[in-house]
Amino acid sequence: MIRHYVRSSRLAAFVTLVAVSVVSAASSVWIGGATGSWTDAANWSDGVPQTASDTATFNTPAVVTIPASITLKTIFANAPATVTVAAGATLALSNGGGDILVASADFTLDGAGEVTISRTGTSTTDFANIRPTAGTTLTIAARITGLEGSGVELNSAGTLLLTNPGNSFTGTTRISTGNGTVVFTDPAALGVTAVRSDGSPSKFVYTGTSQATLTLPVQLSAGSTSFENAGGGPLTFSGAIAPISSGTKTLTFSGTQTNILSGTLSNGTGALNVVAAGGTLLFSGTATDNAFTVNEGGTLAVGPGATFNTTLLTCQAGSTLAFNPAAADDFAVTLPLTNVLNGAGVRWLIPNAPSASTVTVPTLERATGATLDIVAPALGTPSNRLVIQDQTPGPLPAWFTVNGQPAVY
């Protein structure tokens, strides 16, 4: 008998296992003490944060230097901290439209280097968020350059302080949430494109040491926006000011120094009411269709060249309307179609011009209890003429006085 044996041939399979190193995002906390270098790994709890997915957190006060270019997702400051970007280095804050700087304590980004800020896709408004909490100031003193179209977005109720006049980012400086405040020491620190408010109320504050001019357009989408001049001299607005969305927008000017409107005002896609609050607002530009209000304690000064293509001027109780404050010769202005006295103690100041001055008022309306005193030397002469087109000749009513005395029109 022949037996057949079947032998099973087993083929050995050899598998080589290769260890793959996976780099995960670093969420690192500063442990380096009061001062130190960003790039020293010993200063961080989980390695040096330096890529677009990394975050850095300060839970203790620190002064830190970034000696070479890095990219980050977010910096969290839970204690007072200063980060200095060295000359020749760039700090790229790359988080799309997400948070890049979050501070619950005062934080400063300083240095001779540069900062770039990301945005969401090609959006012209959704920039990476800067979030100081209420009562906290986040200062960016380093130069902000940025990707094409990127801008600065304050997205919290705290204060963002911009101090570098070399800022060249081409997106807007934008307040996107209510109660946010942007402080600037130089109008050039606001970038090269526009100033925009979307959160209501939004506040911009000038704190420079001398007179300055903001040439950028002011775009209003928020219901209430204010500019305060707390600087060392007049602040001139020479750009176009207009709403960019429907509805009524209120733009309020205040401050210890004069705000000057020499550019154009218009309703844009909404309706604009310009308010002179505390301090002096000097108007020497062109206003089209929008309204003006002078609040108690505020002064609206009307300079040469002012053009009111507007429908309404309202003087609240205790307000002042000052014409031709520099007493220029050949002064002539026509107020809006409707002018309303809305309380007691309204004053109009009209100085004598060297030879000719004429103020024309198309209509003058009075709320119950309102009073008006015209402070004007030699009123009625060629150097100081006041024409109220709907006024009947004869003695003026008791609520209307000139230099504190009864008068005749």
C-alpha positions as CSV (number, residue, x, y, z in Angstrom):
1,M,0.0,0.0,0.0
2,I,1.3,3.3,-0.9
3,R,0.7,6.0,1.5
4,H,0.6,9.6,0.5
5,Y,1.6,12.3,2.9
6,V,0.6,15.8,2.5
7,R,2.9,18.2,4.0
8,S,1.6,21.6,5.0
9,S,4.0,24.4,4.1
10,R,3.7,27.4,6.4
11,L,4.9,30.7,5.1
12,A,6.2,33.0,7.8
13,A,5.0,36.5,7.5
14,F,7.3,39.1,8.9
15,V,5.8,42.4,10.0
16,T,8.0,45.4,10.9
17,L,6.5,47.7,13.4
18,V,7.6,51.3,13.1
19,A,6.9,53.8,15.9
20,V,5.2,56.9,14.5
21,S,5.8,60.1,16.5
22,V,2.6,62.1,16.7
23,V,3.0,65.7,17.6
24,S,0.0,66.9,19.6
25,A,-1.1,70.5,20.3
26,A,0.7,72.0,23.3
27,S,-1.5,73.5,25.9
28,S,1.4,74.8,28.0
29,V,1.4,76.9,31.2
30,W,4.2,79.3,32.1
31,I,6.2,78.1,35.0
32,G,9.4,80.1,34.4
33,G,9.0,82.7,37.1
34,A,8.9,86.5,36.8
35,T,11.1,86.7,33.7
36,G,12.4,84.5,31.0
37,S,12.6,83.5,27.4
38,W,9.6,82.0,25.5
39,T,11.8,79.5,23.7
40,D,13.3,77.9,26.9
41,A,11.4,74.6,27.4
42,A,12.1,74.7,31.1
43,N,9.8,77.7,31.4
44,W,6.7,75.7,30.2
45,S,4.7,72.9,31.8
46,D,4.3,71.0,28.5
47,G,6.9,72.2,26.1
48,V,7.3,75.4,24.2
49,P,4.1,76.6,22.5
50,Q,5.1,77.6,19.0
51,T,2.7,76.2,16.4
52,A,-0.7,77.2,15.1
53,S,-2.4,74.6,17.3
54,D,-0.6,75.6,20.5
55,T,-2.0,77.7,23.4
56,A,0.0,79.5,26.1
57,T,-1.4,80.3,29.6
58,F,-0.1,82.7,32.2
59,N,-1.4,82.0,35.7
60,T,1.4,84.0,37.5
61,P,2.8,87.5,36.7
62,A,5.6,87.3,34.1
63,V,7.7,89.3,31.6
64,V,8.6,87.1,28.7
65,T,10.6,87.7,25.5
66,I,10.0,86.0,22.2
67,P,13.4,86.0,20.5
68,A,12.4,84.4,17.2
69,S,9.3,84.0,15.1
70,I,6.6,81.6,16.3
71,T,3.0,80.9,15.5
72,L,0.3,80.4,18.2
73,K,-3.4,79.7,18.5
74,T,-4.2,81.5,21.7
75,I,-2.6,83.3,24.7
76,F,-4.5,83.2,27.9
77,A,-3.5,85.8,30.6
78,N,-5.0,85.0,34.0
79,A,-2.4,87.2,35.7
80,P,-0.6,90.4,34.7
81,A,1.9,89.6,32.0
82,T,4.0,91.3,29.3
83,V,5.1,89.5,26.2
84,T,7.8,91.3,24.2
85,V,8.4,90.3,20.5
86,A,12.1,91.0,19.7
87,A,13.2,93.0,16.7
88,G,13.2,90.8,13.6
89,A,10.7,88.3,15.1
90,T,7.0,87.9,14.3
91,L,4.3,86.5,16.5
92,A,1.6,85.0,14.2
93,L,-1.7,84.6,16.1
94,S,-3.5,82.0,13.9
95,N,-6.9,80.9,15.0
96,G,-9.2,81.8,12.1
97,G,-12.1,83.7,13.6
98,G,-11.5,82.2,17.1
99,D,-9.9,83.6,20.2
100,I,-6.3,84.7,20.0
101,L,-5.8,86.9,23.1
102,V,-7.9,86.2,26.2
103,A,-7.2,88.2,29.3
104,S,-8.8,88.3,32.8
105,A,-5.8,90.5,34.0
106,D,-4.0,93.4,32.3
107,F,-1.8,92.1,29.5
108,T,0.7,93.8,27.2
109,L,2.0,92.6,23.8
110,D,5.1,94.7,23.2
111,G,8.4,94.9,21.4
112,A,10.1,96.0,18.2
113,G,9.0,92.9,16.4
114,E,5.7,92.3,14.6
115,V,2.3,90.7,15.2
116,T,0.0,89.2,12.6
117,I,-3.6,88.3,13.2
118,S,-5.6,85.7,11.2
119,R,-9.2,85.9,10.0
120,T,-11.9,83.5,8.9
121,G,-11.4,82.7,5.2
122,T,-11.7,85.8,3.2
123,S,-14.2,87.5,5.6
124,T,-13.8,91.3,5.8
125,T,-15.3,91.4,9.3
126,D,-14.6,88.1,11.1
127,F,-11.1,88.5,12.5
128,A,-9.5,86.5,15.3
129,N,-11.0,87.6,18.6
130,I,-9.3,89.7,21.2
131,R,-11.1,89.3,24.6
132,P,-10.1,91.3,27.7
133,T,-12.7,90.9,30.4
134,A,-14.7,93.9,31.7
135,G,-12.4,96.1,33.8
136,T,-9.3,94.7,32.1
137,T,-7.0,96.4,29.6
138,L,-5.2,94.4,26.8
139,T,-2.5,96.5,25.2
140,I,-0.9,95.8,21.8
141,A,2.1,98.1,21.5
142,A,4.0,95.9,19.0
143,R,3.4,96.7,15.3
144,I,0.4,94.8,13.8
145,T,1.0,94.0,10.2
146,G,-1.1,91.0,9.2
147,L,-2.3,88.9,6.3
148,E,-4.0,90.7,3.5
149,G,-7.4,91.9,4.7
150,S,-6.9,90.9,8.3
151,G,-7.9,93.3,11.0
152,V,-8.4,93.9,14.7
153,E,-11.6,92.6,16.4
154,L,-12.5,93.4,20.0
155,N,-15.0,90.8,21.0
156,S,-15.6,91.5,24.7
157,A,-16.6,94.2,27.2
158,G,-13.0,95.0,28.2
159,T,-10.6,97.6,26.9
160,L,-8.2,97.2,23.9
161,L,-5.4,99.7,23.9
162,L,-3.6,100.3,20.5
163,T,-0.4,102.4,20.6
164,N,1.7,101.7,17.6
165,P,1.5,104.3,14.8
166,G,3.2,101.9,12.4
167,N,0.2,99.5,12.4
168,S,-0.4,98.6,8.7
169,F,-3.1,95.9,8.9
170,T,-5.7,96.4,6.1
171,G,-8.8,95.1,7.8
172,T,-10.9,97.3,10.0
173,T,-10.5,98.1,13.7
174,R,-13.8,96.6,14.8
175,I,-15.8,96.4,18.1
176,S,-18.1,93.5,17.6
177,T,-19.8,93.2,21.0
178,G,-21.6,95.5,23.4
179,N,-19.7,97.6,26.0
180,G,-16.3,97.1,24.3
181,T,-13.8,100.0,24.4
182,V,-10.9,100.7,22.0
183,V,-8.4,103.2,23.2
184,F,-5.8,104.7,20.8
185,T,-2.9,107.0,21.4
186,D,-2.5,107.8,17.7
187,P,-5.1,107.5,14.9
188,A,-2.5,105.6,12.8
189,A,-2.7,102.8,15.4
190,L,-6.2,102.0,14.0
191,G,-4.8,100.6,10.7
192,V,-5.2,101.9,7.2
193,T,-8.8,101.0,6.2
194,A,-11.7,101.9,8.5
195,V,-13.0,102.1,12.1
196,R,-16.2,100.0,12.6
197,S,-18.7,99.5,15.4
198,D,-21.0,96.5,15.5
199,G,-21.6,96.1,19.2
200,S,-23.9,98.5,21.0
201,P,-22.8,100.4,22.8
202,S,-19.3,100.8,21.4
203,K,-16.7,103.3,22.6
204,F,-13.5,104.7,21.0
205,V,-11.2,106.9,23.2
206,Y,-8.3,109.0,22.0
207,T,-5.6,109.5,24.6
208,G,-2.7,111.0,22.5
209,T,-0.7,113.9,23.8
210,S,-1.3,116.4,21.0
211,Q,-3.8,117.3,18.3
212,A,-4.4,114.6,15.7
213,T,-6.5,113.7,12.7
214,L,-8.4,110.5,12.0
215,T,-8.6,110.2,8.2
216,L,-10.3,106.8,8.2
217,P,-14.0,106.3,7.4
218,V,-16.1,105.5,10.5
219,Q,-18.6,102.7,9.7
220,L,-21.6,102.4,12.0
221,S,-23.6,99.2,12.4
222,A,-24.2,99.4,16.2
223,G,-27.1,101.3,17.5
224,S,-25.0,103.4,19.8
225,T,-21.3,104.4,19.3
226,S,-19.3,107.1,21.0
227,F,-15.9,108.9,20.5
228,E,-14.3,110.5,23.5
229,N,-11.3,112.9,23.2
230,A,-9.3,112.4,26.4
231,G,-6.1,113.5,24.7
232,G,-3.9,116.6,24.8
233,G,-5.4,118.4,21.9
234,P,-8.2,118.5,19.3
235,L,-9.1,115.4,17.4
236,T,-10.2,116.0,13.8
237,F,-12.4,113.5,11.9
238,S,-11.8,114.1,8.2
239,G,-13.1,110.9,6.7
240,A,-16.7,109.9,5.8
241,I,-19.0,108.9,8.7
242,A,-22.1,106.9,7.9
243,P,-24.3,103.9,9.0
244,I,-23.6,100.7,7.1
245,S,-26.8,99.0,8.1
246,S,-30.5,99.9,8.4
247,G,-32.1,101.5,11.5
248,T,-31.2,104.6,13.5
249,K,-27.6,105.0,14.7
250,T,-26.5,107.4,17.3
251,L,-23.0,108.7,17.2
252,T,-22.0,110.7,20.4
253,F,-18.9,112.9,20.8
254,S,-17.6,113.9,24.2
255,G,-14.3,114.7,26.0
256,T,-12.1,117.2,27.7
257,Q,-10.7,118.3,24.3
258,T,-12.5,119.4,21.2
259,N,-13.7,116.9,18.5
260,I,-13.8,118.4,15.0
261,L,-15.9,117.1,12.2
262,S,-14.4,118.3,8.9
263,G,-15.4,115.4,6.7
264,T,-18.8,114.2,5.5
265,L,-21.8,112.9,7.5
266,S,-24.6,111.0,5.9
267,N,-27.4,108.5,6.7
268,G,-25.8,105.8,4.5
269,T,-28.1,102.8,4.7
270,G,-29.6,103.9,8.0
271,A,-30.4,107.1,9.8
272,L,-27.6,109.0,11.7
273,N,-28.1,111.2,14.7
274,V,-24.9,113.0,15.8
275,V,-24.9,114.1,19.4
276,A,-22.7,116.7,21.0
277,A,-22.4,115.6,24.6
278,G,-19.9,116.9,27.2
279,G,-17.2,119.2,25.8
280,T,-17.2,120.8,22.4
281,L,-18.0,119.4,19.0
282,L,-16.9,121.6,16.2
283,F,-18.6,121.0,12.9
284,S,-17.1,122.4,9.7
285,G,-17.9,119.6,7.2
286,T,-20.9,118.6,5.2
287,A,-23.9,116.8,6.7
288,T,-26.6,115.3,4.5
289,D,-30.0,114.2,5.8
290,N,-28.9,113.2,9.3
291,A,-29.9,114.9,12.5
292,F,-27.9,116.7,15.2
293,T,-28.6,116.9,19.0
294,V,-26.9,119.0,21.5
295,N,-27.2,117.5,25.0
296,E,-27.1,119.3,28.4
297,G,-23.6,120.5,29.1
298,G,-22.5,120.0,25.5
299,T,-21.5,122.6,22.9
300,L,-22.0,122.3,19.2
301,A,-19.7,124.8,17.5
302,V,-20.4,125.7,13.9
303,G,-17.4,126.8,11.9
304,P,-16.8,128.3,8.5
305,G,-17.6,125.8,5.7
306,A,-20.3,124.0,7.7
307,T,-23.0,122.7,5.4
308,F,-26.3,121.4,7.0
309,N,-28.1,119.5,4.3
310,T,-30.0,118.0,7.3
311,T,-33.5,117.9,8.6
312,L,-33.3,118.5,12.3
313,L,-31.2,120.2,15.0
314,T,-32.4,119.8,18.6
315,C,-31.0,121.8,21.5
316,Q,-31.7,120.1,24.8
317,A,-31.9,122.0,28.1
318,G,-28.6,123.6,29.2
319,S,-26.9,123.1,25.8
320,T,-24.9,125.6,23.8
321,L,-24.8,126.3,20.1
322,A,-21.7,128.4,19.2
323,F,-21.4,130.0,15.8
324,N,-18.2,131.0,14.2
325,P,-16.0,130.5,17.3
326,A,-12.9,132.0,15.7
327,A,-14.9,135.1,14.5
328,A,-13.9,134.6,10.9
329,D,-15.0,137.3,8.4
330,D,-17.7,136.6,5.8
331,F,-19.2,133.9,7.9
332,A,-22.5,132.5,6.6
333,V,-24.4,129.4,7.6
334,T,-27.9,128.1,7.2
335,L,-29.2,125.7,9.9
336,P,-31.3,122.6,9.2
337,L,-34.8,122.9,8.0
338,T,-36.2,122.3,11.5
339,N,-34.6,123.6,14.7
340,V,-36.0,122.7,18.1
341,L,-35.6,124.1,21.6
342,N,-36.2,121.3,23.9
343,G,-35.6,122.7,27.4
344,A,-34.7,125.6,29.5
345,G,-31.3,127.4,29.5
346,V,-30.4,127.0,25.8
347,R,-27.7,129.5,24.7
348,W,-26.6,130.5,21.2
349,L,-23.3,132.3,21.0
350,I,-22.7,134.5,17.9
351,P,-19.5,136.7,17.9
352,N,-19.1,139.8,15.7
353,A,-17.1,139.1,12.5
354,P,-14.8,141.9,11.3
355,S,-17.3,143.0,8.6
356,A,-19.9,140.3,7.7
357,S,-21.6,137.4,9.5
358,T,-25.0,135.9,8.8
359,V,-26.8,133.0,10.6
360,T,-30.0,131.8,8.9
361,V,-32.6,129.7,10.7
362,P,-35.4,128.4,8.5
363,T,-37.7,127.4,11.3
364,L,-37.5,127.6,15.1
365,E,-39.8,125.3,17.2
366,R,-40.1,125.4,21.0
367,A,-41.1,122.7,23.4
368,T,-43.1,123.8,26.5
369,G,-40.8,125.5,29.1
370,A,-37.9,125.9,26.7
371,T,-35.9,129.2,26.8
372,L,-33.3,130.6,24.5
373,D,-30.8,133.4,25.1
374,I,-28.8,134.8,22.2
375,V,-25.3,136.0,23.4
376,A,-24.2,138.3,20.6
377,P,-22.7,141.8,20.7
378,A,-24.1,144.3,18.2
379,L,-26.7,141.8,17.0
380,G,-28.5,143.2,14.0
381,T,-25.5,144.9,12.4
382,P,-23.8,143.6,9.2
383,S,-21.1,142.0,11.3
384,N,-23.7,140.0,13.2
385,R,-27.0,139.2,11.5
386,L,-29.4,136.5,12.7
387,V,-32.3,135.7,10.3
388,I,-35.1,133.5,11.6
389,Q,-37.3,133.0,8.5
390,D,-40.5,132.0,10.3
391,Q,-40.3,134.7,12.9
392,T,-42.9,137.5,12.9
393,P,-41.4,141.0,13.2
394,G,-42.0,142.7,16.5
395,P,-41.2,142.1,20.2
396,L,-39.9,138.7,20.9
397,P,-41.7,136.5,23.5
398,A,-40.4,136.3,27.1
399,W,-38.7,133.0,26.6
400,F,-36.5,134.5,23.9
401,T,-33.9,137.0,25.1
402,V,-30.7,138.6,23.6
403,N,-27.8,139.1,26.0
404,G,-30.2,138.3,28.8
405,Q,-32.6,141.2,27.9
406,P,-36.0,141.4,26.0
407,A,-35.5,142.1,22.3
408,V,-37.3,143.0,19.2
409,Y,-37.1,141.1,15.9
